[in-house]
Amino acid sequence: MLLAEAARQSGLRCPEKVGVLTVMGTDLATRAKLTCLRYDFRKMGHRAVAVLGAENPIHESLPPQLVPGETT
C-alpha cells in the first residue's frame, strides 16, 4: 500500500506507468485495492504434510489466482 501511494505521490501514474502486485492477497491488500496473486495456503499445507509422509518423491504445484485491483 505504501509503495503504491509513494509512486502516485512521486508522479508515477499507477497503473498506467507502473504496477504494484502482491502475492499474499491478505484482506488488508484487498481492502487497499492492490492487485493480488493468491495461493490456497490451506491446500498447500495439506499437500506439504502428504509429501512428508510419502514413500516416493512428489512434485506438485498450485496455480495462483489473479485478483485484479487498481494497481495493475
Secondary structure, DSSP 8 states (H G I E B T S, - for coil): -HHHHHHHHTT--TTTT---EESS--HHHHHTT-EEEE--HHHHHHHHHHHHH-SS--------EEE--S--
